[in-house]
């Protein structure tokens, strides 16, 4: 072990490598490119995984959610013509809660897609949608609160004229100041801004561009703008310990089809999006990508190790006389073993660290140039510290493995024959 910290040992290793610069560089290139490719693949894989996680962060801690969206029928049924609009109301919510004990809560949304003009301090801006949500809607479908707070049960119960603004809408109305506590005008009605929000992910949305919307309590929305109380979406949360969530989703759809006289084969009248199935598909995709990345990366690294082994074998053949002289001067097998393994380890480790460092540097540049935000497919594509340590460990082990075969060849060299060779 003392030899490892002996400066003469390392001087001898580097002198040996310097004597054959071309061979050394050729040997190092295989490991360098292998680790560079592995680092890039792991980084892109990590970025994709982070992007997928960002999408499903919008669901919070709820693993089993069904999003129910009513549309129009596509098939005549029981005397009804096709293209009949379907409306879901509070009575549907009560019926679902009564017939499906596994439902823990139902959050609802009422929307109006007409373009609305808002006014604030002489500034006007258009909202893409006016939306009314139930009190706990944004605790089920997560959003980022940029400023202020969300609407709460008190706002719903008292029909307060409080509102939330999407981030882009807030910036247009209040470019130089915070909108919190300020008053805006909508259809001759005043609203106090209590919060500014943006989506957790633009890749998962059921109500369009949240950044350009105004959101008010659902009770106020139905009393002022949508008196019929039709919901544009139901967010149904099930218990997390469901064994067959997909079957429950189908049962829920069949229940609503019967309740609204919809043909059983009509797939467009009511759409049910099972987020648990989406999560399962995403997890399977993430697992597949992770396996592919490691297989390709390790395959490339293995090719580099084989290259090192072959070149070291050639090196041992060229150094037969040198090794014979060492043995004649009293070098033991363990001394030869230590020297060969140290040379192999040094070549592999230096090449691997350089390849890994370049890969991390490239990804740092790419990350700084990438589009930031909640709609990014790749998010923070940098390998975690733990993976970096594993990569370094792989480099170290690879260096030792690459030297095993050349080592066995070196130990078999006969001293007398080696000295006779020219």
C-alpha positions in Angstrom: 0.0 0.0 0.0 3.0 2.3 0.7 4.0 2.0 -2.9 0.7 3.7 -3.9 1.9 6.9 -2.2 5.5 6.6 -3.3 6.3 9.4 -5.8 8.8 7.2 -7.5 6.1 4.6 -8.3 4.0 7.3 -10.0 7.0 8.7 -11.8 7.8 5.3 -13.2 4.1 4.8 -14.3 4.0 8.2 -16.2 7.5 7.6 -17.7 6.3 4.3 -19.1 3.2 6.0 -20.5 5.2 8.9 -22.0 7.5 6.5 -23.8 4.6 5.4 -26.0 2.4 8.6 -26.3 0.6 7.4 -29.4 -0.3 4.0 -27.8 -1.3 5.7 -24.6 -3.6 8.2 -26.3 -5.1 5.5 -28.4 -5.7 3.4 -25.3 -7.3 6.4 -23.5 -9.6 7.4 -26.4 -11.8 4.4 -26.1 -12.6 5.0 -22.4 -12.8 8.7 -22.9 -15.5 8.4 -25.6 -17.3 5.7 -23.6 -17.5 7.8 -20.5 -18.4 10.9 -22.5 -21.3 9.1 -24.2 -22.4 7.5 -20.9 -22.4 10.9 -19.2 -24.4 12.5 -22.0 -26.9 9.6 -22.2 -27.4 9.6 -18.4 -27.8 13.4 -18.4 -30.4 13.4 -21.2 -32.2 10.5 -19.5 -32.2 12.4 -16.2 -33.6 15.5 -18.0 -36.4 13.5 -19.6 -37.2 11.8 -16.2 -37.3 15.2 -14.5 -39.6 16.5 -17.2 -42.0 13.6 -16.8 -42.0 14.1 -13.0 -42.7 17.8 -13.5 -45.8 16.9 -15.5 -47.2 14.6 -12.8 -46.3 17.1 -10.0 -49.5 18.8 -11.2 -51.4 15.9 -9.6 -49.8 16.4 -6.2 -49.9 13.4 -3.9 -53.0 12.0 -5.5 -52.1 8.9 -7.5 -55.6 7.9 -8.6 -57.4 10.7 -10.3 -60.0 10.6 -13.0 -60.7 13.8 -15.0 -64.2 13.7 -16.5 -65.0 16.0 -19.3 -68.5 16.2 -20.9 -68.7 16.8 -24.6 -71.3 15.9 -27.3 -72.8 12.6 -28.4 -71.7 11.0 -31.6 -74.3 8.3 -31.8 -78.2 8.5 -31.8 -79.6 6.7 -28.8 -83.1 6.2 -27.2 -84.7 8.7 -29.5 -82.0 11.3 -29.0 -80.1 12.6 -32.1 -76.4 12.7 -32.2 -74.4 15.9 -31.5 -76.4 16.3 -28.2 -74.4 18.3 -25.6 -73.9 16.6 -22.3 -74.0 18.6 -19.1 -72.7 17.5 -15.7 -74.1 19.1 -12.6 -74.0 18.9 -8.8 -76.5 16.1 -8.9 -74.1 14.0 -10.9 -71.4 14.6 -8.2 -73.8 13.5 -5.4 -74.8 10.4 -7.4 -71.1 9.4 -7.9 -70.3 9.9 -4.3 -73.3 7.8 -3.3 -72.5 4.9 -5.7 -68.7 4.8 -5.5 -67.4 4.5 -1.9 -63.8 4.6 -3.2 -64.2 8.3 -4.2 -62.7 10.6 -1.6 -63.6 13.9 -3.2 -64.8 15.6 -6.4 -63.6 19.0 -7.4 -65.4 20.9 -10.1 -64.8 23.6 -12.7 -67.1 26.0 -14.4 -65.7 27.9 -17.4 -66.7 30.5 -19.9 -64.5 30.7 -23.0 -65.6 34.1 -24.2 -62.9 36.6 -24.3 -63.2 39.0 -21.4 -61.5 42.4 -21.1 -60.2 43.4 -17.7 -59.4 46.9 -16.5 -57.0 48.1 -13.8 -55.8 51.7 -13.3 -56.5 52.6 -16.9 -54.8 49.5 -18.3 -56.8 46.9 -20.1 -56.0 43.3 -21.0 -57.8 40.3 -22.4 -58.3 37.1 -20.5 -58.5 33.9 -22.5 -61.1 32.4 -20.1 -63.1 33.1 -17.0 -63.1 30.2 -14.7 -64.8 29.3 -11.4 -63.4 26.5 -9.3 -64.5 24.6 -6.2 -62.6 25.5 -3.0 -60.1 22.7 -3.0 -59.6 22.5 -6.8 -56.0 23.8 -6.8 -55.1 21.6 -3.9 -55.9 18.6 -6.1 -54.7 20.0 -9.4 -51.5 21.7 -8.3 -50.4 25.1 -9.4 -47.4 27.3 -8.5 -48.5 30.3 -6.4 -46.3 33.1 -7.6 -47.7 35.6 -5.2 -50.5 35.8 -2.7 -52.7 32.9 -1.9 -55.3 30.5 -3.4 -59.1 30.8 -3.1 -60.3 29.1 0.0 -63.6 27.6 1.4 -64.5 31.0 2.9 -64.4 32.6 -0.6 -66.7 29.9 -1.9 -69.2 30.1 1.0 -69.4 33.9 1.1 -69.2 34.3 -2.7 -66.4 36.9 -2.2 -65.3 39.0 -5.1 -61.8 37.7 -4.8 -59.9 36.4 -7.8 -56.7 34.8 -9.0 -54.8 36.0 -12.1 -52.7 34.0 -14.4 -49.1 35.2 -14.4 -49.1 36.6 -17.9 -52.4 38.4 -17.3 -51.1 39.9 -14.1 -48.0 41.2 -15.8 -50.1 42.9 -18.5 -52.4 44.5 -16.0 -49.8 45.4 -13.4 -46.4 45.7 -15.3 -44.7 47.8 -12.6 -46.3 46.7 -9.3 -47.6 43.8 -7.4 -51.3 43.0 -8.2 -52.0 41.6 -4.7 -54.7 43.6 -3.0 -55.4 45.7 -6.2 -58.8 46.0 -7.8 -59.7 45.0 -11.3 -62.9 45.5 -13.3 -64.7 42.7 -15.2 -68.1 43.3 -16.8 -68.8 46.3 -14.5 -68.0 44.2 -11.4 -65.0 44.8 -9.1 -62.7 42.0 -8.0 -59.8 42.0 -5.5 -56.7 40.1 -6.6 -55.6 37.7 -3.9 -53.2 35.5 -5.8 -51.1 35.1 -9.0 -50.6 31.6 -10.3 -48.9 29.6 -13.1 -49.1 25.9 -14.0 -46.7 23.4 -12.6 -46.5 21.9 -16.1 -47.9 23.1 -19.4 -47.8 19.5 -20.6 -50.7 18.6 -18.4 -53.7 20.9 -18.5 -57.5 20.6 -18.7 -58.4 24.2 -19.0 -56.1 25.7 -21.6 -53.5 28.4 -20.8 -53.7 29.1 -17.1 -51.4 32.1 -17.4 -54.0 34.1 -19.2 -57.0 33.2 -17.1 -58.9 34.9 -14.3 -60.3 32.5 -11.6 -63.1 33.3 -9.2 -65.1 31.3 -6.6 -67.3 28.8 -8.3 -70.4 29.9 -6.3 -69.9 33.4 -7.6 -69.3 32.2 -11.1 -72.6 30.2 -11.2 -74.6 33.0 -9.7 -73.4 35.7 -12.0 -72.4 34.1 -15.3 -73.4 30.4 -15.5 -76.7 30.1 -13.6 -77.4 26.6 -14.9 -74.4 25.4 -13.0 -73.0 23.1 -15.6 -69.5 21.8 -14.9 -66.9 21.7 -17.6 -64.8 19.1 -15.7 -65.0 16.9 -12.7 -61.8 16.0 -10.9 -62.5 12.8 -9.1 -60.0 11.6 -6.5 -60.0 8.0 -5.5 -58.4 6.2 -2.6 -54.7 5.5 -3.2 -54.9 1.8 -2.4 -57.1 0.9 -5.4 -56.1 -2.5 -6.9 -57.7 -2.0 -10.3 -58.1 1.7 -11.0 -58.7 1.2 -14.8 -61.7 -1.1 -14.1 -63.1 1.6 -11.8 -62.7 4.2 -14.4 -64.7 2.1 -16.9 -67.4 1.6 -14.3 -67.6 5.3 -13.7 -68.0 6.0 -17.4 -70.7 3.3 -17.7 -72.6 4.9 -14.8 -72.6 8.3 -16.3 -73.5 7.0 -19.7 -76.6 5.3 -18.3 -77.5 8.3 -16.2 -77.4 10.6 -19.3 -78.9 8.2 -21.8 -75.7 7.8 -23.8 -75.0 4.8 -26.1 -72.5 2.4 -24.4 -70.3 2.5 -27.5 -70.2 6.3 -27.7 -66.7 7.2 -26.7 -66.9 11.0 -27.3 -69.9 12.1 -25.2 -68.0 11.8 -21.9 -64.3 11.4 -21.8 -62.6 9.9 -18.7 -58.9 10.4 -18.4 -57.3 8.0 -15.9 -54.2 9.7 -14.6 -53.1 6.5 -12.8 -52.8 4.8 -16.2 -50.8 7.8 -17.5 -48.5 7.5 -14.5 -48.0 3.8 -15.1 -47.2 4.4 -18.8 -44.8 7.2 -17.9 -43.0 5.1 -15.2 -42.6 2.2 -17.7 -41.2 4.6 -20.2 -38.8 6.0 -17.6 -37.6 2.5 -16.6 -37.1 1.6 -20.3 -35.1 4.7 -21.0 -33.0 4.2 -17.9 -32.2 0.6 -18.9 -31.4 1.6 -22.5 -29.2 4.4 -21.4 -27.1 2.2 -19.1 -27.0 -0.7 -21.6 -25.7 1.6 -24.4 -23.4 3.5 -22.2 -21.9 0.4 -20.5 -21.6 -1.3 -23.9 -19.5 1.6 -25.2 -17.4 1.6 -22.0 -16.9 -2.2 -22.4 -15.6 -1.6 -25.9 -13.2 0.9 -24.5 -12.0 -1.6 -21.8 -11.5 -4.3 -24.4 -9.4 -1.8 -26.4 -7.3 -1.1 -23.3 -6.8 -4.8 -22.6 -5.7 -5.5 -26.2 -3.3 -2.6 -26.3 -1.9 -3.5 -22.9 -1.4 -7.1 -24.2 0.6 -5.6 -27.1 2.5 -3.5 -24.6 3.4 -6.5 -22.4 4.7 -8.4 -25.5 6.9 -5.4 -26.3 8.1 -5.1 -22.8 9.0 -8.8 -22.3 12.7 -8.1 -21.9 12.0 -5.2 -19.5 9.8 -7.5 -17.3 12.5 -10.2 -17.5 15.1 -7.8 -16.3 12.9 -6.7 -13.4 12.4 -10.3 -12.4 16.2 -10.9 -12.7 16.8 -8.0 -10.4 14.6 -9.4 -7.8 11.1 -8.0 -8.6 8.4 -10.3 -7.2 5.2 -11.2 -8.9 3.3 -8.9 -6.7 5.6 -6.0 -7.8 4.9 -6.8 -11.5 1.2 -7.2 -10.7 1.1 -3.8 -8.9 2.9 -2.1 -11.8 0.6 -3.4 -14.5 -2.6 -2.8 -12.6 -1.5 0.7 -11.7 -0.7 1.5 -15.3 -4.1 0.2 -16.4 -5.9 2.0 -13.7 -4.1 5.3 -14.4 -4.9 5.2 -18.1 -8.6 4.3 -17.5 -9.1 6.7 -14.6 -7.6 9.8 -16.3 -9.5 9.1 -19.6 -12.7 8.4 -17.7 -12.5 11.5 -15.6 -11.8 13.7 -18.6 -14.7 12.1 -20.5 -17.1 12.5 -17.6 -15.9 16.1 -17.0 -16.4 17.1 -20.6 -19.8 15.4 -20.6 -20.9 17.4 -17.5 -19.5 20.6 -19.0 -21.4 20.1 -22.3 -24.7 19.4 -20.4 -24.1 22.5 -18.2 -23.9 24.6 -21.3 -27.0 22.9 -22.8 -28.9 23.4 -19.6 -28.1 27.1 -19.5 -29.2 27.5 -23.2 -32.4 25.3 -22.8 -35.8 26.8 -22.7 -36.8 27.1 -19.1 -40.4 26.7 -17.8 -43.1 24.3 -17.1 -43.5 23.1 -20.7 -39.9 21.9 -21.1 -39.6 18.2 -22.2 -36.1 18.1 -20.7 -35.8 19.6 -17.3 -32.4 20.0 -15.5 -30.6 17.4 -17.6 -27.6 16.9 -15.3 -26.6 13.6 -13.7 -27.1 13.5 -9.9 -24.1 13.5 -7.6 -24.8 9.9 -6.6 -24.7 8.8 -10.2 -21.5 10.7 -10.8 -19.9 8.8 -7.9 -21.2 5.5 -9.3 -19.6 6.5 -12.6 -16.3 7.2 -10.9 -16.5 3.8 -9.2 -17.2 2.2 -12.6 -14.1 3.9 -14.0 -11.9 2.6 -11.2 -13.2 -1.0 -11.5 -12.9 -0.8 -15.3 -9.3 0.1 -15.0 -8.6 -2.9 -12.8 -10.5 -5.3 -15.0 -8.7 -4.0 -18.1 -5.4 -5.0 -16.5 -6.3 -8.6 -15.5 -5.5 -10.4 -18.8 -2.3 -8.4 -19.5 -1.3 -9.1 -15.9 -1.7 -12.8 -16.3 0.4 -12.7 -19.5 3.1 -10.7 -17.7 3.3 -13.1 -14.8 3.8 -16.1 -17.1 6.9 -14.5 -18.7 10.0 -16.7 -18.1 13.0 -14.7 -16.9 15.6 -16.7 -18.9 13.7 -16.6 -22.2 12.9 -13.0 -21.7 16.5 -12.1 -21.4 17.4 -14.1 -24.5 14.9 -12.2 -26.6 16.1 -9.3 -28.7 
